[in-house]
Each structure stands twice: as structure tokens, then as C-alpha cells.
Amino acid sequence: MLEVKGLSSKAGGFSLDDISLTVEGSQCHVIVGPTGSGKTMFLESIIGFRKALEGEILLDGKDIKDTPVEKRGFSYVPQDLAIFPHLTVEENILYGLKVRRSKDSGFRALTIELIDALRIRHLLKRATENLSGGERQRVALARALAPGYRYLLLDEPLSSLHEGMKRELWFLLKELQQKYRFTMLMITHDMEEAFFLGDTISIMINGKIHQTGRKRDIYHNPETLDVARFLGIRNLFEAEVIDTCSETLNIYCAELNTNLTVLRDAALPPDANVKENDKLIAGIRSEEVMILRHGYQRQNQDNLLRGMVLDVFEKGASHTILFLPERSQKGVEIEVPNYAFQKLNLRKKQDTIISLKGENIFLIRPA
């Protein structure tokens, strides 16, 4: 287990403030955030490239904050991969074993197994300058994993690859982790990559961890406005609590000119204390907004809004719909898969009805 407790670091005018997180053994934890949020600085502090000013870095219960880099027991793949240009592919892969000064036949066997798993045996005698981007990624992974360390740290190593190659390596990383049971801490700015690879996720913005948890919880229940905006959620509306019940909340959204019924357990943390007249932000993901087909049974639908389709944007696998409720100050963004869009037969300026299901609405306290 890797535990970081109250870590602080500084570089120029930028600082990391009191960061804590836990990466369980044999799990993948992904730190995701915008460029310049401090992700690389945090990873370098864990590895030992940058001195942590405060806090603890515990590896299986032992504080390694003052341990030399080469003795911390981490495998590392930086963003630029740091492939040695004067060495062949095979020499690059074996470099980690030489640094560890290991003659253990078990590590040699692991190296051979990795070479085959990564499908790079035919590259072993090749100069690294003749490798493609995807081949360089595989060589960097083999070199990092060959010494047999149980912790792999990755600093956006796939960011320069095209989508097809990235996805191929996502599956490969998952396969390697499940097979060799190493613990992985990865940083990225790509949300899809984070949700594909991560068992748990942390959102880092401006040098602080804003939210950590299971990816499903972060996806459906962002805890701050900054997190919601980073996740790309545009359906965010100012709201006021009208009344509360044990299972539901009734809120009024002036921007939508409507009352909404919200399922308390789905919208808020279990310990949240909400009372009448509280000011909140109500949000819903665009793919969770339901468009009702003409003549569709409506008795069981909640939070219905009648209005007009403002625009339709085709996006390959889906369509983005901009919908304006009647007497509303703000529109609603809706994401519709192609198969559903064909059934709905929507067009601009068409009158329609949408449902904001209470179980899909989340609530945030404004800062």
C-alpha cells in the first residue's frame, strides 16, 4: 500500500498543499486534472526527484520521504519516456536490472515474459531512434517493469499517441496489471483514460486534491463546482431548497423557472445537512437528461420541462441537443446516442418535453 499524508511541496510561486491519498495494493489510482494543476510535481515528490517540505510518504507502512530515489522501490515511466538513444531496445530494457544489480534468474524470466507480453521481441536489436511512438511506449513499460518492483508510477506516458494506439495500450496496461498484480499510480489530463484505467480517482486542481473516490461516485456526484466543470458538466443551475423530506428535497431553479424534486441519497453525501432556503447548485449530466418521445406515457416521469430544441450537433457516435425550457433563462444540454436520436427524429425549433430524473440530479454547495 502507498499512503501519502499531508504532503506539501513548492516550486517557484506554485505549491502543493496538504495532499493525502491512499493507493491500495494491486490497484490503479489515477490522478486527473488540467495542465498546470501540479500532477507531475506531486509524482516527482513521491519518487524523490523533488523534496517534499512536509508530510509522509509511506510505502507498506514505512516512511520513505528521506530515502534516496534509487532505494524507494518505484518503477517510473515519465511523459517523455526517457528512452536512452545510445542503447538498443534490449539494452534499454535490461538497464533497470543492471541498476538494481540483480542476477536473479527470476527477474530474467520476468523480463522475457514481459517482452513477449508486450510483443516487442522483434525489436530487441533495433536502435531506439527507429521506433514508432507505440513501440517506444512498450519499450518504456518493459524497462520499468523488468526490475520487478511492485509499484509503477506513470506520468502521462500516452498523451502523445493517437486515439487508436492509446486505446490499445489501455487494454495492455490493464492486462499487465491484472497478470502481475503491481500497484499503479498514474497521472493524466484525459478523463476517459482515467475512468478506463483507474479503480479509484483523485481530481487535482490548482495544487489541491478536490475529490477522491470510486470512479462511479466521482462521475455521478462531483463535490465541488470546480470538479463538475472539469468533468465537462454544463447543466449547472442555481437552486434554493424549498422544503425537505426524509427521502427527497424540493428545490426551485430560477434559471429554469421550475421546481425540481431531488432524491436526497443520490444527490448528497450521507452526512450532508440541508435545510430550507439553503442556496445550492443543481447539476445533471447531459447523457442523463431524458427526451420524451411524442405520445410517450408520462405519468411516471418526474421533473418534466416543456420547451424547444434550439440546435442539434452531430458527433459521430452521438448527438448533442441544446434545449430551451419555456420561460427559462438558461438552456439544457442533452447527449443522445445515435440509435435514440434516430427514434426521436428531432429537428431544430421542434417542441418537445424532457425529464430531469430526481435520482440523476446532484447538489453542490457553492464556494
C-alpha positions in Angstrom: 0.0 0.0 0.0 1.2 3.5 -0.9 0.0 6.3 1.5 0.6 10.0 1.2 -0.2 12.0 4.3 -0.3 15.8 4.4 2.3 16.2 1.6 3.3 19.8 0.7 5.9 21.0 -1.8 6.8 24.2 -3.6 8.3 25.3 -6.9 8.6 29.0 -7.5 5.3 30.6 -6.9 3.3 27.3 -7.2 2.7 24.9 -4.3 1.1 21.6 -3.4 -0.9 22.0 -0.2 -1.6 19.2 2.3 -2.2 16.4 -0.1 -3.3 13.0 1.2 -4.3 9.9 -0.6 -4.1 6.1 -0.4 -3.4 3.6 -3.2 -4.4 0.1 -2.2 -2.2 -2.8 -3.2 -2.6 -4.2 -6.7 -5.0 -1.3 -7.5 -4.7 1.5 -10.0 -5.2 5.0 -8.7 -5.4 7.8 -11.3 -4.8 11.5 -10.5 -6.5 13.6 -13.2 -6.6 17.3 -13.6 -5.9 20.2 -16.0 -2.5 21.1 -17.3 -0.6 23.1 -14.6 -2.5 21.6 -11.7 0.6 20.1 -10.0 0.2 16.5 -11.0 3.8 15.9 -12.2 5.1 17.9 -9.2 3.2 15.6 -6.9 4.5 12.4 -8.6 8.1 13.7 -8.6 7.7 14.4 -4.8 6.7 10.8 -4.3 9.5 9.4 -6.4 12.1 11.7 -4.7 13.0 13.9 -7.7 11.6 16.8 -5.7 11.9 17.3 -2.0 8.6 17.2 0.0 8.6 20.1 2.5 6.0 18.5 4.8 4.1 15.2 5.2 4.8 11.5 5.0 5.2 9.1 2.1 4.5 5.6 3.4 5.3 2.5 1.4 3.9 -0.6 3.1 3.9 1.4 6.3 7.5 2.7 6.1 8.1 6.4 5.7 10.4 6.8 2.6 10.3 10.6 2.4 14.1 10.9 3.1 15.0 7.6 1.3 17.2 8.1 -1.9 15.4 7.8 -5.2 17.1 4.5 -6.2 16.1 2.8 -3.0 12.4 3.8 -2.9 11.3 0.7 -4.9 9.4 2.5 -7.7 9.3 1.8 -11.4 8.7 5.0 -13.3 7.6 6.0 -16.8 7.9 9.7 -17.4 6.0 11.7 -20.0 9.0 11.8 -22.4 9.7 8.1 -21.7 13.4 8.8 -21.3 14.5 6.1 -23.7 18.3 6.1 -24.0 19.1 6.8 -27.6 22.6 5.3 -27.5 21.3 1.9 -26.4 19.4 -0.7 -28.3 15.9 -1.8 -27.3 17.3 -4.8 -25.5 19.9 -2.7 -23.7 17.2 -0.2 -22.6 15.1 -3.0 -21.1 18.0 -4.6 -19.3 19.2 -1.3 -17.9 16.8 -1.5 -14.9 18.2 -4.9 -13.9 21.8 -3.5 -14.1 20.8 -0.6 -11.8 19.3 -3.0 -9.4 22.4 -5.2 -9.8 20.2 -8.2 -9.9 21.4 -11.6 -11.2 18.3 -13.4 -10.0 17.1 -15.7 -12.7 13.5 -14.9 -11.7 13.9 -11.3 -12.9 15.4 -12.5 -16.1 12.5 -14.8 -16.6 10.1 -11.9 -15.9 11.9 -9.8 -18.5 11.5 -12.4 -21.2 7.8 -12.8 -20.2 7.3 -9.0 -20.4 9.0 -8.8 -23.8 6.6 -11.4 -25.1 3.5 -9.9 -23.4 4.4 -6.5 -24.9 5.0 -8.1 -28.3 8.4 -6.4 -28.8 10.7 -9.4 -29.2 11.3 -8.5 -32.9 12.6 -5.1 -31.8 15.3 -6.1 -29.4 18.3 -5.4 -31.6 16.8 -2.3 -33.1 18.1 1.3 -32.4 15.6 3.3 -30.4 15.6 6.1 -33.0 13.9 3.8 -35.4 10.9 3.1 -33.2 7.3 4.3 -33.6 5.5 6.1 -30.8 3.6 3.0 -29.8 6.8 0.9 -29.9 8.6 3.4 -27.7 5.8 3.2 -25.1 6.1 -0.6 -25.0 9.8 -0.5 -24.5 9.5 2.1 -21.7 6.9 -0.2 -20.0 9.1 -3.2 -20.3 12.1 -1.3 -18.9 10.1 0.0 -16.0 8.6 -3.4 -15.1 11.6 -5.7 -15.7 13.3 -5.0 -12.3 10.2 -6.5 -10.6 9.3 -3.6 -8.4 5.7 -3.8 -7.2 4.9 -0.1 -7.7 4.6 1.5 -11.1 4.3 5.3 -11.4 3.2 6.8 -14.8 3.4 10.5 -15.8 1.1 10.9 -18.8 3.1 8.5 -20.9 0.4 8.0 -23.5 -0.5 11.7 -24.1 1.3 12.0 -27.4 -0.3 9.0 -29.0 -3.3 9.0 -31.4 -6.6 7.6 -30.1 -6.3 4.1 -31.6 -2.8 3.5 -30.2 -3.8 4.9 -26.8 -6.8 2.6 -26.5 -4.6 -0.4 -27.5 -2.2 0.4 -24.7 -5.0 1.0 -22.2 -6.0 -2.6 -22.6 -2.4 -3.8 -22.5 -1.8 -1.9 -19.2 -4.9 -3.4 -17.7 -3.8 -6.9 -18.8 -0.3 -6.4 -17.4 -1.6 -5.1 -14.0 -4.1 -7.9 -13.6 -1.4 -10.5 -14.5 1.5 -9.2 -12.4 -0.6 -7.6 -9.6 1.6 -4.5 -9.4 0.2 -1.3 -7.8 -0.1 1.6 -10.2 -0.3 5.4 -9.7 -0.9 7.3 -12.9 -1.5 10.9 -13.7 -3.3 12.2 -16.8 -5.5 15.0 -18.0 -7.6 12.6 -20.1 -10.9 11.8 -18.3 -11.7 8.8 -20.5 -8.2 7.4 -19.8 -8.6 8.0 -16.1 -12.0 6.2 -15.9 -10.8 3.3 -18.1 -7.7 2.5 -16.1 -8.5 3.7 -12.6 -10.0 1.7 -9.8 -10.1 5.0 -7.8 -9.6 8.5 -8.9 -8.4 11.8 -7.5 -9.2 15.2 -9.1 -6.4 17.7 -8.7 -6.9 21.4 -9.4 -4.5 24.2 -8.6 -2.3 22.1 -6.4 -5.1 20.6 -4.3 -7.0 17.3 -4.3 -10.6 18.4 -4.6 -12.2 14.9 -4.6 -11.1 11.3 -4.2 -13.2 8.2 -4.6 -14.5 5.4 -6.7 -14.9 6.5 -10.3 -18.6 5.9 -10.3 -19.1 8.2 -7.3 -16.9 10.9 -8.9 -18.7 10.6 -12.2 -22.2 10.9 -10.8 -21.6 13.1 -7.7 -18.9 15.8 -8.1 -18.5 17.5 -4.7 -17.4 21.0 -5.9 -18.2 23.3 -8.7 -14.6 23.2 -10.0 -14.8 19.4 -10.2 -18.1 19.5 -12.0 -16.8 22.0 -14.6 -13.6 20.0 -15.0 -15.7 16.9 -15.7 -17.3 18.8 -18.5 -20.8 19.1 -16.9 -22.6 22.1 -18.3 -26.0 21.6 -16.8 -25.4 23.5 -13.6 -28.2 25.7 -12.2 -28.5 27.9 -9.2 -31.1 26.4 -6.8 -32.8 27.1 -3.4 -34.2 24.5 -1.1 -38.0 24.9 -0.7 -38.7 22.0 1.6 -37.1 18.8 2.8 -38.4 15.3 3.5 -36.6 12.1 4.6 -36.1 10.9 1.1 -36.5 13.9 -1.2 -35.8 17.6 -1.5 -37.9 20.1 -3.3 -35.8 22.8 -4.9 -36.5 25.9 -7.0 -34.2 26.7 -10.0 -34.8 30.3 -11.1 -32.7 29.9 -14.2 -35.1 27.1 -15.4 -38.1 28.7 -13.8 -39.2 25.5 -12.3 -39.4 23.4 -9.1 -37.5 20.1 -9.1 -37.8 17.1 -6.8 -34.4 15.5 -6.0 -33.7 12.2 -4.4 -31.7 13.1 -1.3 -29.5 10.0 -1.1 -28.5 10.2 -4.7 -27.9 14.0 -4.7 -25.9 14.5 -1.5 -23.3 12.8 0.8 -24.9 10.8 3.6 -23.8 13.3 6.3 -25.0 16.4 4.4 -27.1 18.8 6.4 -29.6 20.7 4.2 -32.4 22.9 5.3 -35.0 25.2 3.8 -33.7 28.3 2.0 -30.2 26.9 1.5 -28.5 28.0 -1.7 -27.2 25.2 -3.8 -26.1 24.3 -7.3 -28.2 21.6 -9.0 -26.5 19.6 -11.8 -27.2 16.8 -14.1 -25.0 15.1 -16.7 -26.1 15.7 -20.3 -26.4 12.0 -21.1 -28.8 11.5 -18.1 -31.4 14.0 -19.4 -34.3 12.1 -20.9 -36.2 13.4 -24.0 -39.7 12.1 -24.2 -40.9 10.7 -27.5 -44.2 12.1 -28.8 -47.1 10.4 -27.2 -44.9 8.7 -24.6 -46.5 7.7 -21.3 -45.7 10.5 -18.8 -47.4 9.6 -15.6 -44.3 8.1 -14.0 -41.9 10.8 -15.2 -40.7 13.4 -12.8 -39.4 16.9 -13.3 -40.9 17.5 -16.7 -39.9 20.6 -18.7 -41.6 21.6 -21.9 -39.7 23.6 -24.4 -38.0 23.8 -27.8 -34.9 22.3 -29.5 -32.5 25.2 -30.2 -29.9 23.2 -32.1 -28.6 19.8 -32.9 -24.9 18.8 -33.3 -23.8 15.5 -34.8 -20.7 14.0 -33.0 -20.1 10.6 -34.6 -21.5 8.2 -32.0 -23.9 10.6 -30.5 -25.7 13.9 -31.0 -25.7 17.0 -28.7 -29.0 18.7 -28.3 -29.5 22.2 -27.0 -32.9 22.6 -25.4 -34.5 25.7 -24.0 -37.4 25.2 -21.5 -40.3 27.6 -21.6 -39.8 30.9 -19.8 -36.3 29.8 -18.9 -33.1 31.9 -18.7 -30.8 29.0 -19.4 -30.7 26.1 -21.8 -30.2 22.4 -21.1 -27.5 20.3 -22.9 -28.6 16.8 -23.8 -26.4 14.0 -25.1 -28.3 11.4 -27.2 -26.8 8.2 -28.7 -27.3 7.8 -32.4 -29.8 5.0 -32.2 -32.0 7.0 -29.8 -31.7 10.1 -31.9 -33.0 8.3 -35.0 -36.1 7.2 -33.0 -36.7 10.7 -31.6 -36.4 12.3 -35.1 -35.5 15.6 -33.6 -35.0 18.8 -35.5 -34.4 22.5 -34.7 -37.3 24.6 -33.3 -39.2 21.4 -32.5 -41.4 21.5 -29.4 -40.6 18.6 -27.0 -40.6 17.6 -23.4 -37.6 16.5 -21.3 -37.4 14.8 -17.9 -34.7 15.6 -15.3 -35.0 12.5 -13.2 -34.6 13.2 -9.5 -32.3 10.2 -9.0 -29.8 11.7 -11.5 -29.6 15.2 -10.1 -26.7 16.0 -7.8 -26.4 19.0 -5.5 -23.3 21.1 -4.7 -22.8 23.8 -2.1 -21.3 26.9 -3.9 -17.9 28.0 -2.6 
